[in-house]
Amino acid sequence: MPEKVDLYNSSYANYEADVYRDVRLDTYGEDLGQTSWVTQEESAEIPQFLGLNQNSSVLEVGCGSGGYALHVAEKVGCRIVGLDVNEHGIRTANQLASRKGPVVRARFHQCDVSQRLPFEENAFDATFANDVLCHVPGRAEVLRDLHRVLRPGGRMLFTDALVVGGIVSHEEIAVRSSIGFYLYSPPGVNERLLEQARFRLLRTEDTTERAAQIAERRHAAREKRKTELIKLEGAANFEGVQRFLLCVHHLTAERRLLRFLYLAEKTT
């Protein structure tokens, strides 16, 4: 079985290293500190899907190093709170926010979102989680808690890149899961869980092809910079991440694992 691979600590702790910035630029076409399967096009769509404006109060679950949250706060003018369990990500996010100054209304906290969120009811107008809920135990409870902290009519968006679409071997599951805890879901389960959490589903979008492209680009971008990355990550971890990215590409390109975007609204 593959050894566990460190993707997030190395990405967040080395956020400002030129080689990581160059990998992000090659992969996504812009540098927002990304580690997800969100394309540049999808990044631009999310604030529109959520209906954000300068008066919105927004919660990002799984903010990583905070780059995207800061981008949204700066572009839209909204208030945004980012949560992540990774201490390196939150440290970097707060450093980036302090450089922006008070004009950008963003703050970041280390938090395990599988536990009850530290916010009152009806605290936010919108919330989103990019490729995060697959890492979090108790999805039904998490969705109910997100419903609690949203105001009536508030919107919630999340993506899930682990919807099972075909036959996947135990070896492939092991490689795909090598970077941490994962939950795989059958088609239709996310829709059912949203309904049970009292959300009204507004939109479902199949974004599997985008995920396949991102995985392939990121693998190629890292391979070009193999020597530099090995100095920071070590040879074994570099190869482990590369195996992971190749596995993601193959499984999504062959549509054996699917990625979906879900947009929902709090109705009650």
N, C-alpha and C positions, 0 to 999 in steps of 0.2 A: 504494500500500500504506500502511496506517496507520503513523504514527510509533510508536516504542516509548514505552510509558506507564509512569510510576512509580507503582505502587500501594503496595509494601511499605515503601520508605524513608520516604515521606510518612506512612504510617499509624503506623510505629513511632517515627519521630523526633518526631512530634507527638502521641504517645500521650496526654499529659496535657492537651492542648488541649480546652477544653469542647466545641467543635464536633464533634471526633472522638468524644468520649464520648457525646454526644447521638445521633450517627449510629449508634453501636453499640447504644445502648439502644433506639432505634426499630427497628433491624434484627432484633436477637436477643431483646429483652426483658430482657436483663441485660448488664452490661459486664464481659467477661473479656478485653478486648483483641483480640477475634476479627477475623480477616480471611478465614476459611474459610466453607464452606457448611454448617457444623454448627449445627443448630437447638438451642434450649434443651432440648428433649426428648432429642435425641441426646447432648448434653453430660452429661445425668444418667444415661444408659444406659451410657456407656463404662466407668466404674469397675465396674459390675455385670457387663458382658460379660467384662471382664478378671479378675474375681474378686478385686479388690483388698481388702486389709485393712491394718491398721496395721503389719504386719510385712513388707509387700511392698516390693520394690525395683523401681522403674519407670523406664523410659527413654521420653521423648517425642522423636521425630524431627520437626524442624520446629516448634519451640516458639514461634516468633515472639517477642512481647513477654512471654511467660511467664505471662500472666494465668490461663489455664486450668490449667496445671501447678500453679501456686500454689493455685488453688481446690481441685484434687484433693488436693494434699498436706495442705491445711488441713482439708478435710472428712473425708478418709479416715484421715489420720494417717500415711500411707506416706512412704517416701523416694523422691524423684523427681529425675532428672537430665534437663535439657532441652538439646537441641542445635539450633542454627540457623546458617545461613551468613551471615545478615544481622547486621552489627555493631550497627546501631541497635536491632534487636530484642533482642539479648543484653545490650546496655548497659541498656536499659529493664528487662529481666527481672531483672538483678542489683540494680538500684536498688529495684525492688518487693520483691525477696526480702529485702534488707537492712532494709527498713522493717518487714517481718513479724517479723524476729528469728529466733533459733535454734529457736524452738518449731515453726516450719514448716520441715520438712527438705527443702529444694529448692535445687539449684544449677544454674547454666546456663553453657554453654560455646559459643563460636563454633566451628563444625566443618562441614566439607564431607563430608556423609555418603555421597557417591559414592566416597570413599576408605575404606580399612579403618578401622573404628571403634576408638577408643583405649581399649578395654576388654578385659579377660580373658574367656575362655570362661565361660559359666554365671554371668555377673555379675548378671543381672536376672531377676525373676519375671514381668515383663510389659513389653511395649513397644507404643506406638501412634504413628500418624502420620495426622493429619487433613488430607486434601487436599494432601499434600506429595510423595508419590512420583512424581506426574506431572511434577514439576519436576526430578527427579534422574536423571541418565544412569545406565544400567546397572542396571535394576531387578532382573534376575536375581541379580547379584552383591550388591546391597544386601540382598535377601531372604536370601541365604545367610549374609551377615554378621550379620544380625539373629538368624537361627537360632543362629549361633555364640555370641552373647552372652547368649542366653536359657538358663535352666536347663531340664532335662527336665520336661515338663509345663507349661512357661511359655506364656503366651498372647500372641499378636500380633494387633493390629487395625489395619487401614488402610482409608482410603476413596479412591476414584478417581472423579473427576467427568468423566473424558475417555474413557469407554467409548463407542465409536462405535455408534449405534443406527439411523442412517439416512443420507441423503445430505446432505453438508455442502459448501458451495462453498469455493473457495480464498479468496474475500473474507472469508467468515465465519471460516475457520480463521485468517486473518491478524489479524482483530480479536480473536478469542478468545485468540490467542497474543501479543497486543501487550504484555502485562505481564511477559513473560519466557520462559525456556526451557520447553517443554512436550513431553510424549510422549502420543500418542493410541493407544489400544489397542482391538483388536477384542474382541467378547464371547468369553469363555472363556480368554483369555490369562492373566489374573491367577490364575485357578484352576490353570492348568497350571504357572505359575511357582512358585506356592506348593507344589505337589506336588513339583516338581523340587528345591526348596530343603528338602525333607523336613519340611514342615508338613502337619498333618492339618486340612483345612477343616472348621470347626464350624458356620459360619453365613455365608450370603450374603443381603444385604438390599438391595433396590432403594430408594434414597433420592432418586431423581431429582426427584420432586415437591417435596421439601423444598428442594433446591438452587434450583429455579425460584422458590420463594417468597422465599428469602433474597436472591437477586439482585434481584428486583422491589422488595422492601422497602428494600434498601440503595440502590438507584438513587433511589427516592422520598425517602428520608431525606437523601441528599446534595443532591438537587434543591431541597429546602426550605431548604437552608443554602448555596446556591450562592455568594452574595456572600462569606460568611466563608471558605468553602473555597478560592475563587479567590485570596484574599489569601495563603493558605498554600501552595497548590499551583501557582498560575498558571492562566490561563484555558485554555491549550492542554492542559495535563495534566488539569485538571478535566473537560473535554469528552472527553478520551481515556478516562478511567476510566468516565464515564457510557456511552460507546459500548460499552465492554467489558462492563459490567453488563447493558445491554440485550441484547447478543448472547448472554450466558450465559442470561438469562431466556428468550429466544426459542428457543434451541437445546434447552434442557432442557424447557421447557413443551411443545414439539413432539416431544420424545423422540428428537431426532436426535443429541444427546449425552446419555449416561446417567451417573448417579452410583450407585456401589455401595459398600456396606460389607462388608468381609471380616474374619471372625474365625477365627483358626487357632491350632493348638496344636503345640508342639514335641514330637515323638514319640520321637526318638532323639538 
